[in-house]
Amino acid sequence: MEDTDFLPSLASYLIATAEAKAGKAPSERELAEHFTVSRGQVREALAILEAMQVIERRAKSGIYLRKDHRGIEQLAFFARAGLPLDPRQIYEAVEVRKIHEIKAAELAAERATEENFARLEGILEESERRIAVGEALSKLDHDFHLEIVRATQNDVFYNLCTTFYVLSEKRLAVYFRDSSRNLKSHQEHRQIYEALRRRDGALSMALMNSHLRGAMSYWFELLEDDEAETLQ
């Protein structure tokens, strides 16, 4: 097994096993035997998971899943590693992202530089080109929203919102398979951009709130579908 595949595979197996055993994970020896790798490889992977606060080692007791292992950083790690995420936690993360982005629109209207506006214009132009040839806007949607957050000139704000985007990255690609969503999103992006250009913070916030409401509806539908499947 390649190193790039080992960590996510081990994390997925460890979490599933631990959750079925009141939080207690398999030992290093058991993990090494399960994956047919050396205990040294297992130890290195566990050190990463411990640094990410996914697990904790207890002296003379073993390895345990941390009760708070579903924090935003851990969820982002799971998303990057391709591990399954709890739909409800993704929805909650997107909800928090919405709150942050609405405020970001207000701050960006006040603080955006000509460089920020130039990047937003470039994204909108590329969006028009892609729509014309029938291509999806998932990556450009990501770029547009994060550029607005960047325009707040607040690095902590930007890093926080970047983490939230990691959680919804795969679903975003699914969302934009619908061509009507691409066009609607682009039109709303254009309106937000024009409000930012006019330095109208109140309007920028209102437009961002309206724009993100549609995305929240989509995530809520996914959550309901998932819960319905669980009950069946």
Stockholm file with secondary structure:
# STOCKHOLM 1.0

chainA/1-232         MEDTDFLPSLASYLIATAEAKAGKAPSERELAEHFTVSRGQVREALAILEAMQVIERRAKSGIYLRKDHRGIEQLAFFARAGLPLDPRQIYEAVEVRKIHEIKAAELAAERATEENFARLEGILEESERRIAVGEALSKLDHDFHLEIVRATQNDVFYNLCTTFYVLSEKRLAVYFRDSSRNLKSHQEHRQIYEALRRRDGALSMALMNSHLRGAMSYWFELLEDDEAETLQ
#=GR chainA/1-232 SS CCHHHHHHHHHHHHHHHHHTTTTBCCCHHHHHHHHTCCHHHHHHHHHHHHHTTSEEEETTTEEEECTTTTSHHHHHHHHHHTCCCCHHHHHHHHHHHHHHHHHHHHHHHHHCCHHHHHHHHHHHHHHHHHHHTTCCCHHHHHHHHHHHHHTTTCHHHHHHHHHHHHHHHHHHHHHTTSHHHHHHHHHHHHHHHHHHHTTCHHHHHHHHHHHHHHHHHHHHHHHHHHHHHHHC
#=GC SS_cons         CCHHHHHHHHHHHHHHHHHTTTTBCCCHHHHHHHHTCCHHHHHHHHHHHHHTTSEEEETTTEEEECTTTTSHHHHHHHHHHTCCCCHHHHHHHHHHHHHHHHHHHHHHHHHCCHHHHHHHHHHHHHHHHHHHTTCCCHHHHHHHHHHHHHTTTCHHHHHHHHHHHHHHHHHHHHHTTSHHHHHHHHHHHHHHHHHHHTTCHHHHHHHHHHHHHHHHHHHHHHHHHHHHHHHC
//
